[in-house]
Amino acid sequence: MNTPVTLPAATAVARQVLAEVFGYAAFRGQQQAIVEQLIGGGDALVLMPTGGGKSLCYQIPAIVRHRAGQGVAVVVSPLIALMQDQVGALDEVGVEAAFLNSTLTPQQAASVEQGLLSGRLTMLYAAPERLLTPRFLAMLESLHERGQLSLFAIDEAHCVSQWGHDFREEYLGLSALHERFPDVPRIALTATADDHTRADIVERLQLQDAKLFISSFDRPNIRYTIVERDNARTQLLRFLRDEHEGDAGVVYCGSRKKVEETAAWLQDEGIPALPYHAGLDAGVRKRHQDRFLREEGLVMVATIAFGMGIDKPDVRFVAHLDLPKNIEGYYQETGRGGRDGAPADAWMTYGLADVVNQRRMIDESPAGDDFKRVQRGKLDALLALAEAHDCRRVRLLAYFGEDSQPCGNCDNCLHPPVTWDSTDAARKALSCIYRFAQHGREHHGARSFGVAYLIDVLRGKRTEKVEQYGHASLSTFGIGADLSEQQWRAVLRQLVALGHVVTEGEYGTLALTDTARTVLRGDVQLRMRTPAEAPRRSRSRTRGGAAAGTDAAPRGPKVAPADLDERQIACFEALRQWRADVAREHNLPAYVVFHDATLAEMARRQPASLAELGGISGVGAKKLEAYGTALLQVLEEGKA
């Protein structure tokens, strides 16, 4: 049976592993407390933002417990690409790790199983469906009987919850780990979980006795921008060319068709882009994902099928051409930008069609009423974020129960929007919808009309359809001529977002809800932003992610950190070229060899010996041994 590790100097040992293996001098945030909890044999539920260092929270306990004779750690991961990258990164730092998934031949899988049962492996990565097979469980039983099962790590734990944004049914069976191996410590990790999802994780994984660790959800290096949709492609192209020329990024779309069309259009515009969605052949998806991870400056156009667990640190932007389903999804997806801590952008276009489509999908889903009610609440929270006039980050963090102050690094903080009292306009729109229904009953039967037609009537346009239905005679005809079509769309978007108007049927016809009466009576005051495109921004920005004045734009991966002088920049670029060659030779993403931050510190400090090089953050013992001499040569040549 497995027993807790008894190490009087557990913290010192963990810090030694952190420095020796991973090359870091100190833990960040709650990492040390989480590591100590697992080393001591306790369970943990960890909520930590993307890029916050979740992997180290179980990798270091796994190494410490393995060295203490406690056997192998089993890491449950939902994605093949994530397993492969994690194992490749561990191999680079000298840790014996492997994965079991469908990419292996029978002979390769047998070799991994032999390594597992022999005690050679420190960590084994596996998908939940493989872990729960009788064969795999039998191997775990054998290890457990010999006291050689050190811990279970369940990554992307929100997948277990039906309330979460990425529910995966195969995760439900993971409660068997506690039932079969109650004395083996477990850690469940996720970057996003609201109260519903968190409670579901605890219940379904039987983590009632686990210690809860919640880190700040703030990603200060990410700038949040949401623009009213005008021409989405034109807006996206301007965003990419003005601010992210040559940068790696992700563009999320709501459908497979839109993914392929957008990727092809970007390619035609001279921007290297690849499509990714679940309908593509598995081999094509793998090739595209591998290229995105290994090459610089590629844009991945994708559905939400892409991204979970992608460790690429230098994603400089995440753009949404369609509204996500909820704030958890938005946070998870935007969090894939700027994992290296350098400035990144979360940019999204948003329009009335998004609201209509999302509400329709919820209403027409076969789910139960309770589930639909919760999903409507989640959508309402996201719509409130999109319509906000105040700090986006304050609202985003408040959703996760975190208080904060205006950030100075979102569109509303950098360029405070002009707002106007839209109460009177909203009452006019509601009155017109009501008059449609009344007029229909009196003249030609009940009939509903969509947004474009309503705006024509409000603005007094005598179209053929308006004349056909006699709506030019309505008291509401032309009462909104003072507002533009764009302004009326914004008013209607807000009314739908607030639930005062609903859209019905295939053509999105408009109808009033019971709450519309409160607006018509004047009991509710509405304000909205004046439609305007955010000002163009320069490509200079402070290193911490906060804006310098009102100019704030991220640096691309081809741009060296701002604090390097001309000679250091040349050295930095030479180091990056050396890293690219090594990564290509080892068939690894470049960041697995060294992060940009590590190369920048080398260029800045100019170490002249192996001992000095070993003091650079991110240079562990194995990497120093493997690459030290070559790095010193590159640095020496850079001085010439």
C-alpha positions as CSV (number, residue, x, y, z in Angstrom):
1,M,0.0,0.0,0.0
2,N,1.1,3.6,-0.7
3,T,1.9,5.7,2.4
4,P,2.6,9.5,2.6
5,V,6.2,10.5,2.0
6,T,7.8,11.4,5.3
7,L,10.5,14.0,4.5
8,P,11.5,16.4,7.3
9,A,12.9,18.7,4.6
10,A,10.2,18.2,2.0
11,T,10.1,21.9,1.1
12,A,13.9,22.0,0.7
13,V,13.8,18.9,-1.5
14,A,11.1,20.4,-3.6
15,R,13.1,23.6,-4.0
16,Q,16.1,21.6,-4.9
17,V,14.2,19.8,-7.7
18,L,12.8,23.1,-8.9
19,A,16.3,24.5,-9.3
20,E,18.2,21.4,-10.4
21,V,15.6,20.0,-12.8
22,F,13.7,23.0,-14.1
23,G,16.2,25.8,-13.4
24,Y,14.0,28.1,-11.4
25,A,15.1,29.7,-8.1
26,A,11.7,30.1,-6.4
27,F,8.1,28.9,-6.6
28,R,5.4,31.3,-7.7
29,G,2.2,32.1,-5.9
30,Q,0.6,29.0,-4.3
31,Q,2.8,26.5,-6.1
32,Q,4.9,25.7,-3.0
33,A,1.8,25.0,-0.8
34,I,0.3,22.8,-3.4
35,V,3.5,20.9,-3.9
36,E,3.8,20.3,-0.1
37,Q,0.2,19.1,0.1
38,L,0.9,16.4,-2.5
39,I,4.3,15.4,-1.2
40,G,2.6,14.9,2.2
41,G,0.0,12.6,0.6
42,G,-3.0,15.0,0.6
43,D,-5.5,15.7,-2.2
44,A,-5.7,19.1,-3.9
45,L,-8.2,21.0,-6.2
46,V,-6.3,23.7,-8.0
47,L,-7.8,26.6,-9.9
48,M,-4.9,28.5,-11.5
49,P,-4.9,30.6,-14.7
50,T,-3.4,29.5,-17.9
51,G,0.3,30.2,-17.8
52,G,0.3,30.1,-14.0
53,G,2.5,27.0,-13.7
54,K,0.0,24.3,-13.0
55,S,2.2,21.5,-14.5
56,L,4.9,22.1,-11.9
57,C,2.4,21.6,-9.1
58,Y,2.2,17.9,-9.9
59,Q,5.5,17.3,-11.7
60,I,7.7,18.3,-8.7
61,P,5.7,16.1,-6.2
62,A,5.9,13.3,-8.7
63,I,9.7,13.6,-9.0
64,V,10.1,13.9,-5.2
65,R,7.9,11.0,-4.4
66,H,9.6,8.9,-7.1
67,R,13.0,9.6,-5.7
68,A,11.7,8.6,-2.3
69,G,10.7,5.2,-3.7
70,Q,7.0,5.9,-4.1
71,G,6.7,4.9,-7.8
72,V,5.0,6.5,-10.8
73,A,2.6,9.4,-11.1
74,V,-0.3,9.0,-13.5
75,V,-1.4,12.1,-15.3
76,V,-4.8,12.1,-16.9
77,S,-4.8,14.4,-19.9
78,P,-7.6,14.8,-22.6
79,L,-5.3,15.6,-25.5
80,I,-2.7,13.7,-27.4
81,A,-0.8,16.8,-28.4
82,L,-0.6,18.0,-24.8
83,M,0.8,14.6,-23.6
84,Q,3.4,14.6,-26.3
85,D,4.6,18.1,-25.6
86,Q,4.7,17.5,-21.8
87,V,6.7,14.3,-22.2
88,G,9.1,16.0,-24.7
89,A,9.6,18.8,-22.2
90,L,10.3,16.4,-19.3
91,D,12.7,14.5,-21.5
92,E,14.6,17.7,-22.1
93,V,15.1,18.2,-18.4
94,G,16.1,14.6,-17.8
95,V,12.9,13.2,-16.2
96,E,11.8,9.7,-17.3
97,A,8.2,10.1,-18.7
98,A,6.0,8.5,-21.3
99,F,2.5,8.5,-22.7
100,L,0.1,5.9,-23.7
101,N,-2.2,6.8,-26.6
102,S,-3.4,5.8,-30.0
103,T,-0.4,7.2,-31.8
104,L,1.8,4.4,-30.5
105,T,2.4,1.1,-32.3
106,P,1.6,-2.1,-30.3
107,Q,5.4,-2.6,-29.8
108,Q,5.8,1.0,-28.5
109,A,2.9,0.7,-26.2
110,A,4.3,-2.6,-24.8
111,S,7.7,-0.9,-24.2
112,V,5.9,1.9,-22.2
113,E,4.0,-0.6,-20.2
114,Q,7.2,-2.4,-19.4
115,G,8.7,0.9,-18.2
116,L,5.7,1.5,-16.1
117,L,5.7,-1.9,-14.3
118,S,9.5,-1.9,-13.9
119,G,9.4,1.4,-11.9
120,R,11.6,3.2,-14.5
121,L,9.0,5.9,-15.2
122,T,8.5,8.9,-13.0
123,M,5.3,10.0,-14.9
124,L,2.9,8.4,-17.3
125,Y,0.4,10.4,-19.3
126,A,-2.8,8.8,-20.4
127,A,-6.3,9.8,-21.6
128,P,-9.2,9.0,-19.3
129,E,-10.7,6.4,-21.6
130,R,-7.5,4.4,-21.7
131,L,-6.9,4.7,-18.0
132,L,-10.3,3.2,-17.2
133,T,-9.8,0.1,-19.4
134,P,-9.6,-3.2,-17.5
135,R,-6.0,-3.8,-18.7
136,F,-4.8,-0.4,-17.5
137,L,-6.6,-0.7,-14.2
138,A,-5.0,-4.1,-13.6
139,M,-1.5,-2.6,-14.1
140,L,-2.4,0.2,-11.6
141,E,-3.6,-2.4,-9.1
142,S,-0.3,-4.3,-9.5
143,L,1.7,-1.1,-8.9
144,H,-0.5,-0.1,-5.9
145,E,0.0,-3.5,-4.2
146,R,3.8,-2.9,-4.4
147,G,3.5,0.7,-3.2
148,Q,4.6,2.1,-6.5
149,L,1.7,4.4,-7.4
150,S,2.8,7.9,-6.2
151,L,-0.1,10.2,-7.2
152,F,-2.9,10.9,-9.8
153,A,-3.0,14.3,-11.6
154,I,-6.3,15.1,-13.4
155,D,-5.6,17.9,-15.8
156,E,-8.4,20.0,-17.3
157,A,-10.7,18.9,-14.5
158,H,-13.5,21.1,-15.6
159,C,-14.2,18.5,-18.3
160,V,-15.9,16.4,-15.6
161,S,-18.7,19.0,-15.1
162,Q,-21.9,19.2,-17.1
163,W,-22.0,22.9,-16.1
164,G,-18.5,23.5,-17.5
165,H,-17.6,24.8,-21.0
166,D,-16.0,21.6,-22.2
167,F,-17.8,18.6,-20.7
168,R,-16.4,15.2,-21.6
169,E,-18.4,12.2,-20.6
170,E,-15.3,10.0,-20.3
171,Y,-14.1,12.1,-17.3
172,L,-17.1,10.8,-15.3
173,G,-15.5,7.5,-14.7
174,L,-12.5,9.0,-12.9
175,S,-14.3,8.7,-9.6
176,A,-13.0,5.1,-9.8
177,L,-9.5,6.3,-8.9
178,H,-10.6,7.3,-5.4
179,E,-12.7,4.2,-5.0
180,R,-9.9,1.8,-6.0
181,F,-6.9,3.7,-4.6
182,P,-8.2,5.8,-1.7
183,D,-4.7,6.3,-0.2
184,V,-3.0,7.6,-3.4
185,P,-3.0,11.5,-3.4
186,R,-4.9,13.2,-6.2
187,I,-4.7,16.6,-7.7
188,A,-7.3,18.0,-10.0
189,L,-6.4,21.1,-12.0
190,T,-8.3,23.6,-14.2
191,A,-7.8,27.2,-15.4
192,T,-11.6,28.0,-15.1
193,A,-14.4,26.9,-12.9
194,D,-17.3,28.9,-11.5
195,D,-19.2,27.8,-8.4
196,H,-21.4,25.3,-10.3
197,T,-18.4,23.7,-12.0
198,R,-16.3,23.7,-8.9
199,A,-19.0,21.9,-6.9
200,D,-19.4,19.4,-9.7
201,I,-15.7,18.6,-9.8
202,V,-15.6,18.0,-6.1
203,E,-18.7,15.7,-6.2
204,R,-17.9,13.8,-9.3
205,L,-14.2,13.2,-8.4
206,Q,-15.0,12.7,-4.7
207,L,-12.6,15.5,-3.6
208,Q,-14.6,16.5,-0.6
209,D,-11.5,16.3,1.6
210,A,-9.2,17.9,-0.9
211,K,-7.5,21.2,0.0
212,L,-8.8,24.0,-2.3
213,F,-6.2,26.3,-3.9
214,I,-7.6,29.3,-5.9
215,S,-5.1,31.6,-7.5
216,S,-5.9,35.0,-8.9
217,F,-7.6,34.7,-12.3
218,D,-6.0,38.0,-13.4
219,R,-3.8,37.9,-16.5
220,P,-2.5,41.5,-16.4
221,N,-0.5,41.0,-19.6
222,I,-3.6,40.4,-21.7
223,R,-5.4,43.4,-23.0
224,Y,-9.2,42.8,-23.6
225,T,-10.9,44.5,-26.5
226,I,-14.5,43.9,-27.7
227,V,-15.6,45.9,-30.8
228,E,-19.1,46.2,-32.2
229,R,-19.2,44.2,-35.4
230,D,-19.3,46.3,-38.6
231,N,-17.4,44.3,-41.2
232,A,-15.8,41.5,-39.2
233,R,-13.2,40.6,-41.9
234,T,-12.1,44.2,-42.4
235,Q,-11.9,44.8,-38.6
236,L,-9.9,41.6,-38.2
237,L,-7.5,42.4,-41.0
238,R,-6.9,45.9,-39.6
239,F,-6.2,44.4,-36.2
240,L,-3.7,41.9,-37.5
241,R,-1.9,44.3,-39.8
242,D,-1.8,47.3,-37.5
243,E,-0.8,45.4,-34.3
244,H,0.2,41.8,-35.0
245,E,2.1,41.6,-38.3
246,G,4.1,38.4,-38.2
247,D,2.8,37.2,-34.8
248,A,1.5,33.8,-33.8
249,G,-2.2,33.8,-32.9
250,V,-5.5,32.1,-32.8
251,V,-8.8,33.2,-34.5
252,Y,-11.8,31.4,-33.2
253,C,-14.9,30.9,-35.3
254,G,-18.3,29.4,-34.4
255,S,-18.6,26.9,-37.3
256,R,-16.4,24.6,-39.4
257,K,-17.4,26.3,-42.6
258,K,-16.5,29.7,-41.3
259,V,-13.1,28.4,-40.1
260,E,-12.2,27.1,-43.6
261,E,-13.5,30.3,-45.3
262,T,-11.6,32.6,-42.9
263,A,-8.3,30.6,-43.1
264,A,-8.5,30.7,-46.9
265,W,-9.3,34.4,-47.0
266,L,-6.4,35.2,-44.6
267,Q,-4.1,33.3,-46.9
268,D,-5.3,35.3,-49.9
269,E,-4.5,38.4,-47.9
270,G,-0.9,37.2,-47.4
271,I,-1.3,36.1,-43.8
272,P,-0.1,32.5,-43.1
273,A,-3.1,30.8,-41.7
274,L,-4.2,27.2,-41.1
275,P,-7.7,25.8,-40.4
276,Y,-8.5,23.5,-37.5
277,H,-11.8,21.8,-36.6
278,A,-13.1,18.4,-35.6
279,G,-14.3,17.7,-39.2
280,L,-10.8,17.6,-40.6
281,D,-8.9,14.4,-41.1
282,A,-7.0,13.5,-37.9
283,G,-3.7,13.6,-39.8
284,V,-4.4,17.1,-41.2
285,R,-5.3,18.3,-37.7
286,K,-2.1,16.9,-36.3
287,R,0.0,18.4,-39.1
288,H,-1.6,21.8,-38.6
289,Q,-1.2,21.7,-34.9
290,D,2.4,20.6,-35.1
291,R,3.2,23.4,-37.5
292,F,1.5,26.0,-35.2
293,L,3.6,24.8,-32.3
294,R,6.9,24.6,-34.1
295,E,6.8,27.5,-36.6
296,E,6.7,31.2,-35.9
297,G,4.1,33.7,-37.1
298,L,1.3,31.2,-38.0
299,V,-2.3,32.0,-37.4
300,M,-4.6,29.1,-36.5
301,V,-8.2,29.6,-37.4
302,A,-10.2,27.2,-35.4
303,T,-13.3,26.1,-33.6
304,I,-13.1,25.4,-29.9
305,A,-11.9,22.0,-30.8
306,F,-8.4,23.6,-30.8
307,G,-6.6,24.9,-27.9
308,M,-7.1,23.0,-24.6
309,G,-3.7,22.3,-23.2
310,I,-1.7,24.0,-25.9
311,D,1.4,25.2,-24.2
312,K,2.8,27.5,-26.9
313,P,4.0,30.5,-24.8
314,D,4.3,33.1,-27.5
315,V,0.8,33.4,-28.8
316,R,0.5,37.1,-29.1
317,F,-3.3,37.4,-29.8
318,V,-6.5,35.4,-29.6
319,A,-9.3,36.8,-31.7
320,H,-13.0,35.8,-31.7
321,L,-15.2,36.3,-34.8
322,D,-18.1,34.8,-32.9
323,L,-19.3,35.1,-29.4
324,P,-18.3,32.2,-27.1
325,K,-21.0,30.4,-25.1
326,N,-20.0,31.7,-21.7
327,I,-17.4,33.6,-19.7
328,E,-15.5,30.4,-18.8
329,G,-15.1,29.5,-22.5
330,Y,-14.0,33.1,-23.2
331,Y,-11.5,33.2,-20.4
332,Q,-10.1,29.7,-21.3
333,E,-9.7,30.6,-24.9
334,T,-8.3,34.1,-24.4
335,G,-5.9,32.7,-21.8
336,R,-4.0,30.9,-24.5
337,G,-2.4,34.2,-25.4
338,G,0.6,35.5,-23.6
339,R,1.5,32.4,-21.6
340,D,5.1,33.7,-21.5
341,G,3.9,36.8,-19.5
342,A,4.7,39.1,-22.4
343,P,1.9,41.4,-23.7
344,A,-0.9,39.8,-25.7
345,D,-4.3,40.7,-27.0
346,A,-7.8,39.3,-26.5
347,W,-9.9,40.8,-29.3
348,M,-13.5,40.0,-30.3
349,T,-16.2,41.3,-32.6
350,Y,-19.7,41.2,-31.3
351,G,-23.1,41.8,-32.9
352,L,-26.8,41.2,-32.6
353,A,-26.6,37.9,-34.5
354,D,-24.4,36.5,-31.8
355,V,-27.0,37.1,-29.1
356,V,-29.8,35.7,-31.3
357,N,-27.8,32.6,-32.2
358,Q,-26.6,31.8,-28.7
359,R,-30.1,32.2,-27.2
360,R,-31.6,30.0,-29.9
361,M,-29.1,27.3,-29.3
362,I,-29.9,27.2,-25.6
363,D,-33.7,27.3,-26.1
364,E,-33.7,24.6,-28.8
365,S,-31.3,22.2,-27.0
366,P,-32.7,18.9,-25.6
367,A,-31.3,19.7,-22.2
368,G,-33.4,20.0,-19.1
369,D,-34.9,23.2,-17.8
370,D,-32.4,23.6,-14.9
371,F,-29.4,23.2,-17.3
372,K,-31.0,25.7,-19.7
373,R,-31.6,28.2,-16.9
374,V,-27.9,28.0,-15.8
375,Q,-26.7,28.4,-19.4
376,R,-28.9,31.4,-19.9
377,G,-27.4,32.9,-16.8
378,K,-23.9,32.2,-18.1
379,L,-24.7,33.8,-21.4
380,D,-26.2,36.9,-19.7
381,A,-22.9,37.3,-17.8
382,L,-21.0,37.2,-21.0
383,L,-23.3,39.7,-22.7
384,A,-23.0,42.0,-19.8
385,L,-19.2,41.9,-20.3
386,A,-19.6,42.6,-24.0
387,E,-21.9,45.5,-23.4
388,A,-19.9,47.0,-20.5
389,H,-18.9,50.6,-20.4
390,D,-16.5,50.1,-17.5
391,C,-13.4,48.0,-17.0
392,R,-13.6,44.7,-18.7
393,R,-11.1,43.0,-16.4
394,V,-13.1,44.1,-13.2
395,R,-16.2,42.4,-14.6
396,L,-14.3,39.3,-15.8
397,L,-12.7,38.8,-12.4
398,A,-15.9,39.5,-10.5
399,Y,-17.5,36.6,-12.4
400,F,-15.0,34.3,-10.7
401,G,-15.6,36.0,-7.3
402,E,-12.5,38.2,-7.3
403,D,-12.4,41.9,-6.5
404,S,-10.2,44.2,-8.5
405,Q,-9.6,47.8,-9.5
406,P,-9.8,49.2,-13.1
407,C,-6.8,47.8,-14.9
408,G,-5.8,50.5,-17.4
409,N,-5.2,47.7,-19.9
410,C,-8.6,47.0,-21.6
411,D,-10.3,49.0,-24.3
412,N,-12.7,50.7,-21.9
413,C,-9.9,51.8,-19.6
414,L,-7.6,52.9,-22.5
415,H,-10.3,54.6,-24.5
416,P,-13.4,55.3,-22.2
417,P,-16.5,55.0,-24.4
418,V,-18.9,57.8,-24.9
419,T,-22.3,56.6,-23.7
420,W,-25.9,57.9,-24.3
421,D,-29.2,57.5,-22.7
422,S,-30.9,54.9,-24.9
423,T,-34.1,54.5,-22.7
424,D,-36.3,56.6,-25.1
425,A,-35.0,54.7,-28.2
426,A,-35.6,51.4,-26.5
427,R,-39.2,52.4,-25.7
428,K,-39.7,53.3,-29.3
429,A,-38.4,50.0,-30.5
430,L,-40.5,48.0,-28.0
431,S,-43.6,50.1,-29.0
432,C,-43.0,49.4,-32.7
433,I,-42.8,45.6,-32.0
434,Y,-46.0,45.9,-30.0
435,R,-47.7,47.8,-32.9
436,F,-46.7,45.1,-35.4
437,A,-48.6,42.5,-33.4
438,Q,-51.6,44.8,-32.8
439,H,-51.8,45.8,-36.5
440,G,-51.4,42.2,-37.6
441,R,-54.3,41.1,-35.5
442,E,-56.5,43.9,-36.9
443,H,-55.7,43.6,-40.5
444,H,-54.1,40.4,-41.8
445,G,-53.5,38.0,-39.0
446,A,-50.7,37.8,-36.4
447,R,-47.3,38.2,-38.1
448,S,-43.8,38.9,-36.7
449,F,-40.9,40.7,-38.3
450,G,-37.2,40.7,-38.0
451,V,-34.5,43.3,-37.0
452,A,-33.9,44.8,-40.5
453,Y,-37.6,45.3,-41.2
454,L,-38.2,46.9,-37.7
455,I,-35.3,49.3,-38.3
456,D,-36.8,50.3,-41.7
457,V,-40.1,51.1,-40.1
458,L,-38.5,53.0,-37.2
459,R,-36.4,55.1,-39.6
460,G,-39.4,55.8,-41.9
461,K,-38.2,53.9,-45.0
462,R,-41.1,53.3,-47.4
463,T,-39.9,49.9,-48.8
464,E,-42.1,47.7,-50.9
465,K,-42.6,45.4,-47.9
466,V,-43.5,48.3,-45.6
467,E,-46.2,49.4,-48.1
468,Q,-47.4,45.8,-48.5
469,Y,-48.1,45.4,-44.8
470,G,-49.4,48.9,-44.3
471,H,-46.9,49.8,-41.6
472,A,-46.4,53.3,-42.9
473,S,-49.6,54.2,-41.2
474,L,-48.4,53.1,-37.8
475,S,-47.8,55.8,-35.1
476,T,-44.3,54.4,-34.7
477,F,-43.4,54.8,-38.4
478,G,-40.4,57.1,-38.7
479,I,-40.2,57.9,-35.0
480,G,-36.5,56.8,-35.0
481,A,-35.3,58.6,-38.1
482,D,-32.8,60.5,-36.0
483,L,-30.8,57.4,-35.3
484,S,-28.6,55.5,-37.8
485,E,-29.1,51.8,-38.7
486,Q,-26.0,51.0,-36.6
487,Q,-27.4,52.7,-33.6
488,W,-30.7,50.9,-33.9
489,R,-28.9,47.6,-34.1
490,A,-27.0,48.4,-30.9
491,V,-30.3,49.3,-29.2
492,L,-31.9,46.1,-30.3
493,R,-28.8,44.1,-29.3
494,Q,-29.0,45.5,-25.8
495,L,-32.7,44.7,-25.6
496,V,-32.2,41.1,-26.6
497,A,-29.1,40.8,-24.3
498,L,-31.2,42.1,-21.4
499,G,-34.0,39.7,-22.2
500,H,-36.7,42.3,-22.9
501,V,-36.9,41.1,-26.5
502,V,-36.7,37.5,-27.8
503,T,-36.1,36.2,-31.3
504,E,-38.3,33.3,-32.5
505,G,-38.2,30.9,-35.3
506,E,-35.8,30.2,-38.2
507,Y,-35.9,33.9,-39.3
508,G,-35.3,35.5,-35.9
509,T,-38.5,37.4,-35.7
510,L,-38.9,39.7,-32.7
511,A,-41.3,39.4,-29.8
512,L,-41.7,41.1,-26.4
513,T,-41.2,39.4,-23.1
514,D,-43.0,40.2,-19.9
515,T,-40.1,42.4,-18.7
516,A,-40.5,44.7,-21.7
517,R,-43.3,46.4,-19.7
518,T,-40.8,47.8,-17.2
519,V,-38.9,49.5,-20.0
520,L,-42.1,50.8,-21.7
521,R,-43.3,52.3,-18.4
522,G,-40.0,54.1,-18.0
523,D,-39.1,52.1,-14.8
524,V,-35.7,51.1,-16.3
525,Q,-33.0,53.4,-17.6
526,L,-30.7,52.1,-20.3
527,R,-27.3,53.5,-21.4
528,M,-25.1,52.2,-24.2
529,R,-21.9,53.1,-25.8
530,T,-21.8,55.2,-28.9
531,P,-20.6,52.9,-31.7
532,A,-17.0,53.6,-32.5
533,E,-13.9,51.7,-33.6
534,A,-11.1,51.8,-31.1
535,P,-8.3,54.1,-32.1
536,R,-5.3,52.5,-33.8
537,R,-2.4,51.8,-31.5
538,S,1.3,51.8,-31.9
539,R,3.4,48.6,-31.5
540,S,5.2,49.8,-28.3
541,R,4.2,48.6,-24.9
542,T,5.6,48.1,-21.4
543,R,7.0,44.7,-20.5
544,G,4.6,44.1,-17.7
545,G,1.6,44.3,-19.9
546,A,0.2,47.6,-18.6
547,A,-0.2,50.4,-21.0
548,A,2.3,53.2,-21.3
549,G,-0.1,56.2,-21.4
550,T,-2.8,55.4,-23.9
551,D,-0.6,53.7,-26.4
552,A,-0.5,49.9,-25.8
553,A,0.3,47.3,-28.3
554,P,2.0,43.9,-27.9
555,R,5.4,43.0,-29.3
556,G,5.6,40.1,-31.8
557,P,8.0,37.2,-31.3
558,K,10.4,38.7,-33.7
559,V,10.8,41.8,-31.5
560,A,13.3,41.6,-28.7
561,P,12.4,42.8,-25.1
562,A,12.5,46.5,-24.9
563,D,15.3,46.7,-22.2
564,L,17.9,45.1,-24.5
565,D,20.4,47.3,-26.2
566,E,21.4,46.9,-29.9
567,R,24.3,44.5,-29.2
568,Q,22.1,42.4,-26.8
569,I,19.3,42.3,-29.4
570,A,21.7,40.8,-32.0
571,C,22.8,38.2,-29.4
572,F,19.1,37.4,-28.6
573,E,18.3,36.8,-32.2
574,A,21.4,34.6,-32.6
575,L,20.3,32.6,-29.6
576,R,16.8,32.2,-31.1
577,Q,18.3,31.0,-34.4
578,W,20.4,28.5,-32.5
579,R,17.3,27.3,-30.6
580,A,15.3,27.0,-33.8
581,D,18.0,24.7,-35.2
582,V,18.1,22.5,-32.1
583,A,14.3,22.3,-31.9
584,R,14.1,21.2,-35.6
585,E,16.8,18.6,-35.0
586,H,15.0,17.2,-31.9
587,N,11.5,17.6,-33.5
588,L,10.3,19.8,-30.6
589,P,8.6,23.1,-30.4
590,A,11.2,25.8,-29.9
591,Y,9.8,26.8,-26.5
592,V,10.5,23.3,-25.1
593,V,14.2,23.9,-25.6
594,F,14.2,27.4,-23.9
595,H,11.6,30.1,-23.5
596,D,12.2,33.5,-25.0
597,A,12.5,34.9,-21.4
598,T,15.5,32.6,-20.7
599,L,17.2,33.6,-24.0
600,A,16.6,37.3,-23.2
601,E,18.2,36.9,-19.8
602,M,21.2,35.2,-21.4
603,A,21.6,38.1,-23.9
604,R,21.2,40.6,-21.0
605,R,23.7,39.0,-18.6
606,Q,26.2,37.6,-21.0
607,P,27.3,34.5,-18.9
608,A,30.9,33.6,-19.7
609,S,31.1,30.2,-18.0
610,L,28.9,27.1,-17.4
611,A,28.5,28.1,-13.7
612,E,27.2,31.6,-14.7
613,L,25.0,30.0,-17.4
614,G,23.5,27.7,-14.8
615,G,22.4,30.7,-12.8
616,I,20.0,31.8,-15.6
617,S,16.3,31.1,-14.8
618,G,15.1,28.1,-16.9
619,V,18.5,26.4,-17.3
620,G,18.4,23.2,-15.3
621,A,21.2,20.7,-14.8
622,K,20.2,18.5,-17.8
623,K,19.9,21.4,-20.2
624,L,23.2,22.9,-18.9
625,E,24.9,19.6,-19.7
626,A,23.3,19.2,-23.1
627,Y,23.5,22.7,-24.4
628,G,25.9,24.7,-22.2
629,T,29.0,24.6,-24.4
630,A,27.1,25.4,-27.5
631,L,25.3,28.3,-25.8
632,L,28.6,29.8,-24.6
633,Q,29.9,29.7,-28.1
634,V,26.9,31.5,-29.5
635,L,27.2,34.1,-26.7
636,E,30.9,34.5,-27.4
637,E,30.3,34.9,-31.2
638,G,27.7,37.5,-30.3
639,K,30.4,39.7,-28.7
640,A,32.5,39.8,-31.9
